[in-house]
Amino acid sequence: SGRVILGTLSQGRLSIEEIHRFPNRMGEKDGGLKWDLRHLEGEILAGLKKIGDRKIPLESVSCDSWGVDIVYLPKDGSPAKDPFCYRDERNEKIFPKVVDKIGKEKIFARTGLQFMPFNTLYQLAADAESGRSEVGQSSAFLPVADYLNYFLGGRPASEVSLASTTQFYDPKNRKWAEDLVKEVGIPTSLLPEVVPSGSLLGKISAKTVQATGLPATCQVVASCSHDTGASVAAVPAEGKGWAYLSSGTWSLLGVESPKPWMTPACAEAGLTHEVGFGHSIRLLKNIAGLWLVQECRRDFAKQGREMDYGTITRMASEAAPLVTLLDPFLTAWNAPGEMGRRIADYAKATGQLVPTSDGAMVRACLESLALAYRECLESIEKVTGEKIKTLHIVGGGSQNKLLNQMAADATGRTVVSGPIEGTAIGNLLIQAYGLGHLKSHQEIRNIVR
């Protein structure tokens, strides 16, 4: 879902208020799985109008989103077309062709990114191979949150945390890896400017002022456009020896580092380099996350068993432990639909017992995630040579006490949960930093603590 959240910073304390909540819609359109961009734009404006109606003197606005998906900006100024969703099956088809052509070693040496078929590099390759009309008709492309900042009136630019999810951003040299974009057949003239977290992109447009009633002085800020980047910026950690887990649809587990670790050992471990606030490196791994549980719940509902998350989590807690285990690193889980059947098929194929109840199905997902967290922490320790004692779990998934306890049991680390609203808090405090109200990352984390 999407949300519009209002933050107020006063005397070193941040208060937040959810103003508007809406579903983010994807569906089949024009031969692919795509996001409904007009719906997204309209709901954001509706949320901002609620703030405008209250005559709140809003200083700034900033959007954050998931990574990898992009929106093309038409040269003629017409409305942008709906972007492909990273879960579209075309990415799985093009992925091996690109890797074979360019080579894993070269791609990793340039970007340090985990090889996921939905990374933007492979989406661009699919666009080029299919002759997608937007490629020749556009002045640039922008990742989703950066596009939304542009839609509100900011200049077209990609904030570095979101740029780093594409698999054609070079974190060592802090610029686009243009050679990789050329290799997949996309003109480098479409690459936008990359800006650091907290950059001011300009004031909201007259059109946005008219639609929302917000003051014309309101600034558009590139906070951390990547939701995980914003969330990690708000982790209330101190010193060394800690890792973060941004727990939601995806589980993103990693550490903050002042430098990249683009070594063969890092590539072999499947770790990725994403850029965080202040050009820090987030050395992490993408894990399927609570998407597994969300899709199970959707499956149950289709079969007439509508349940809330509290109910299915309680059922999972009552199911027998360690009966069926999944591999959450497999890309086979990425597509939507029929999760129950796919879990059953996986159990049969791997010689395990097929879950016989809804609770057993969900428990298999949660236990598998907890064990994946342990494997990931051990991989990171091996690459960096630094011991991790504490795991900070942030985001909506941090409310799942059962998974938190499983994570503590599986990893043998101290687990600290919260803030639940890590992404929103990080986004808001980086806006405050961009406006000059806060002076450092430490000041941001002090407020969260």
N, C-alpha and C positions, 0 to 999 in steps of 0.2 A: 504494500500500500504506500501511498504518498501522503505527506503531511506538511502543513504550513505551521511553523512554530515561532512564537514571539519570545524573544529574550530581552530581559532588562538587566543591565549591569549597574549596580549602585553600591558604593562604599565597599568594593571588593567582594560582593556577593552577586551571583547570577540567579535570577528567577526565570523560569520558563513556563509558557502556557501554550497548550495545543489549541490552535485556532480553527483548523480545518483538517479533515481526514478524508481520503478518497481512495478507491481501488485503482491500481495501475493496470491497464488492460493490454493484453497481447492476444493476437488471433491471426488466423490465416487470411491473407490478403494479397492479391496480385502475385500468386505463386510462391508465397513464403510466410513464415511466422514473423509477424511485425508488431511493433509497439504502436499504440494509438496516440499519435503526437498531438492532434487537435484536442483530444480529451485531456491529456497531460497539461497542455498550455492553458486550457480553459479552467481546469481545477486549481491551478496555481494562481491564476488571476482572481478566481472566486475567493480563495483564501486570503489573498492580499487585500481584496475589496472589504472583507470583514474588518481588517485592521484599519483601512482607510475610513470606513464608516464610523469608527470609534474616534476619529480625529487624532490618532496617535502620531506624534512627530517622528516617524520612523527615519533613522539615520542611514540604514543600509539594509541590503537584501543579498542573499547568496544561496545558490542551489548546489546540492550535492547529489550524487547518484551512484549506481553501480558502474563498473568499468566496462571497457572493451567495445560497447556498441557506439555507433557514430551516426551523425545526421549530416547530410550534404546541404550546403547553402547555395541555392540557385543563383546564377549570375543575374537573372532578370528580376530578382527581388520578389518572385512569387513565393507562396508558402512552401516550406520544406516538406518533402514527402516522408511518410512513415518510415522509420529506420528498421532494419532487420533486427530481430531478437537473437541474442547469442545462442539460444537453444535451437535455432533452426538447423535442420539436418544437413544443409549444404556445407557447413563448416567441417563436419566429419569426413566428407568426400574430398574436399580440396586439401585438407591438412597434410596427408602423406605426400602429396605431389610437391607441395612447397618445401617440405623438409628434405625430400630427396633432391630437389633442384638446388637449394641453397646450402644445405648441410646443417645438422644440429650444432656442430662445433662453432661454425661461423655465427649463427643466430645467437647462441648463448654468449659467445665472447663479446658480441656487440651490445646485447641487451640485458643479459643475466636473468631472463624471465623464464619461469616454468612453462613447459610445453603443454598448452591447453588448446584443443582444436578451435575454440571460440575466440582466441585472441584476435585483436583487430587485424594483425598482419594477414591472417588467413581469410578474414572477412573481405579485406581489400582484394586478395587474390581471387576470391569467388566473384566479386564485383567485376574484376577485369576479365575473367574467363567467360562470364555470362554476357559481357557487353552491356552492363547496367547503364542505362541512359544518363543517370545523375552524374557519372564520372566526367563526361564531357560537357555537361551543362552547368557545372558548379564552379564557384570561385574558391571554395575551401570545404573541408569537413571539420566537424567538431564533435568530441565525445558528448554524451547526452546532457550532463549537468552544465558543461561549458556552453552548449547550444542554448539551454534555458536561460543562462545568464545573458547571452547575446539577445535572445528573444525579449528579455525585459528591458534591454537598452544598452548593455555593456558592449564593448568592442569585441570582435571575434578573436578569442585567444583560448588556448588550452592551459589550464593550471597544471603544474608539473606532476602532482600526485596522480591525476587522471591520465595524463599523457604517458606516464610510466607503465600503465596497464596494457598498452597497445602491442608490445613486442617489436616496436621499432623506435623506441627511445633509448638513448645511450646514457646511462646514469653516471658513467665515469667522466665523460666530456660534457655532460649536461646539455645535450642537443639531440635533435632527431637523427636517427641512423638512416640517412636518406638513401644509402645504397640498397638497403633491404626493401624500401618502398619501390625503388626502380625495378628491383628483381621480380616483384610480383606484378609489374605492368601498370603501376599507377603513377601519374605525373607528380613530382615533388612540389609543384606549384600549389597543390591542394593542401599542403601542410600548413597549419596555423602557427602563429607566434606562440611560444611557450613562456608562461609567466610563473613566478614563484607564489607560494601560498601567501594570502593576505594582500594581493595586488588589487588596486582600485581600477575598475574597468570603465568608469564613467557613470554619469547619472542615469536614472531610469528614463526611458523614452517618453515623449509626449503622449504616445498611444497608451503606454502603461499607466501614466498619470490619469488619463481620461477613464481608463477601464477600472481603476482601483480607488481613485481619490487620494492616493498617497502624495506626500509633498514632492515637488519637482526636484528638491535638493537631495533626495534619497540616492545614495551611492550603490552601484552594483559592485560587489566585492567577489573576487575569486578566493574563497577561503581555502579549504582542501576540497576540491570538487569531487574527489573519490570518497565515498562514504566511509570506507575503512580507514583512509588517511585521516579524516576528521575524527573518527572514533579513537584511533590510537593517540592522536594529539591530546585527547582528554583523559588518557589513562592516568590515574592518580598515583603513579609510581615514583619511587625515590631511589637514587643510587644505581647499583648494578645487580645482576643476578635475577632479573625478572623477564618474563615473556608475557605477551598479550594474546588473548583469544577473542577475536571479534566474532561473536556467536549470533547467527541469524540464519537466513536462508543458506548462506555459505558459512563455513567455519574457516576463518583465516587466522592461522596461528604463527607467531613469529616473534622476533626481537628487533629492537632499534639498534642500529649500528651507525657509527660516523663514517664508515667506508663500505664500498662494495666487496663482496667475497666471490668474485667471478672465477672460481677455480674448478678443475675437473671434478673434485669431490663434491662441490656444491651442485654442479650439474647432475651428477650421478644420484644425488639425494633428492633431486626434483624440487629444489628450493628456488624461490623467485626473489627478484629484487624490485620492490616498488619504492617510490620516493615518498617521503613523508614531509611533515612541516619542517621548515628550516633546512631543506635538502638532506635530512636524515635518510638513511636507507632502512626500509622495513624488509628484513630478510625473513621470508615467510613461506608457508605452503598453503595452497587452496585445497580445502577438503569439502566434500559434498554438503555437509552441514544439516541443519534442520529442514532443508528441502525434502529429505527422505521422509521425515515425520509429516510434513505438510502434505506431501503427495499421498502418503498412507491415509491420512485423515480425509483427503478428497475422495480417495477410493472407497473408504468406508461409507461416506455420505452418499455416493452414487449407488451403493448397494442398500441404501435405506437406513444406515446406521449413523445418523448425524450426532456428533459428539464434540464438545469443546476440548481445548488442549489440556485443561485440568483433569478431565475424565480419562482421556487416553494415557496421560502420564501416570495417573493413579493405577490404571490397569497394567501398565508396563512395570510399575514397582511391585505388583503382586505376582507377575509372571516369573517362571523359573529362570535363574541366571545362566548366562553363557551356554545357551542351547544352540543358537544359530548366530554366526558372525559373518558380516559382509566386508567387502573392501571399499571403503568410502572414497578411495582415490580413483576408482574406475570412472571413466567418462560415460560409461553405459547408463549411469543414473541421471545424467543431465537432462534428458528429454522428459517432458511432462506426460502423465497418464499411465495407468495400469501398474502402479508401483508394487501393489500386492502380488500380482502375477510375476513381475520381474524378480522380486525377492524370492518367491517360491522357485522359480526357474534357476536362480543362482544357487539356492540351497541344494537343489537336486544335482546340478552340474558339479558342485564341489563336495558331494557326498555327505551333506549335513541334513539334519531334520528340518522339514518344512514347518514354519511356525503354524500352530493350529488354532490360534486365537488372535484377536486384534491386539491384545496386550503383549503377546509374545512377539508379534510383528514389530511393534514399536520398540520393545525392549531390545530386539536385535539391532535396530537402527542406533539406539542410544549407546549401547555397549560397544558397538563397532566404532562409533565416533570417539568414545573415551580412549579406546585402545589406539586409534589413529593419532590422537593427541600425544600419547606416550611415544609412539614411533617418531612423530615429528619433532618433539623436544629432543629426543636422543640424536636425531640427525643434525639438528642445529648445534647442539653441544659439540658434536664430532667435528663439524666444519669450523666453528669459531674457537673451539678450545676453552670456552667459558661455561661454567656450571650455572644452571638455572634452578633457583630455589623456590620462586614464587610465580604462579600463573594468575594474571589478572584477566578475568572474564568480563567483557563489556558487551553492551548491546542487548536487544530484546531477549536473546537466548539465555542471558545471565539470570533470567527469572526462573529457569527450569532447574529447580533445586536437585532433582534426581540426577540430571546430567552433570551438574556441578559436583555432586558427591561421587559419581562414577569417575569423573575426571580426576578428582583428588585421589581416589583409590587406585586408579590405573597408573597415574603418573608418579605418585608418591611425593607430590609437591603440595605446598600450601596454596590453596585456591582462594582468591579474593574476588568477590563478585561485585559488579557495578563500576561506573554508573550504567543504568539501563539505557538512558538517553545519551549514550556516549557520542553518537554521531551528531546529534543536534547541538549538544554542548560544545563539542569541538568546533563545529561550523560557526556557532555564535561567538565563541571566544576568539577565534582567528579573525572574524570580522572586526571585533573590538581592537585586536592587534593592528589590523590594516588601517583602522581609523585613528590609531595613535593612543588609544585608551590603555593599552597594555604594552609592555616593552619587551617581553621575552617569553620563551616557551615555559620557563620555570614559573613565571608569574601566572601563566595559563593553568599549569598543573596545581599551583598553590590554591587557586580559586576552586578547582574541582575537589581537592582534598578537604 
